[in-house]
């Protein structure tokens, strides 16, 4: 199942009677939207009473479930704060149910005819086969370099590529990039960032969050060809950045 919570604010109009004439005022109220979605469930009957008088039972122990492939991985936002959060969790529930059924009275368990025990577990998907590891190429993109917001000083063009679109946590990523500085301004540095982006909803309320997981900053002086008006050649550099 997946669970989400979004903290949000709304304006609330009210009338302040006080000691004088009634006055309409507005106050800011904090609300919490919560939502739960069970996207997969399966049941297995472990014990069935075949005949109440004879006491015969059909008992199945141990038991096993066959999970479908590529379910969402267990996760919880490690950077959550306040009352806005999201998570995907799994659990196995074992229900011991009295034969007489709920509401029959004289149950085995105090306060209820049934006993429920939940066992949480983490689910992860195996890494994809190497045949699915295709390279990722980000096509060149040009940006106008402005001075004082409106005086154009030329263009800077950048392109990048990754050896694979799949990356494992804790592994090194080799990021290749090409830059052409065709402007009147010297570049100061090249910054590579790996970001985690999360977005979720609860009762039509939306929340998003972005975190920088790793960053690699390369001074421009260490890369030849990034000085101003360098339209005749490209600066090429391959660097390594770790994903925590």
Helices and strands as residue ranges (DSSP letters): E 2-16, E 23-37, E 47-51, E 56-59, E 75-76, E 85-88, E 90-97, E 114-121, G 130-132, E 136-147, E 151-162, E 172-183, E 189-202, E 205-219, G 220-222, E 235-242
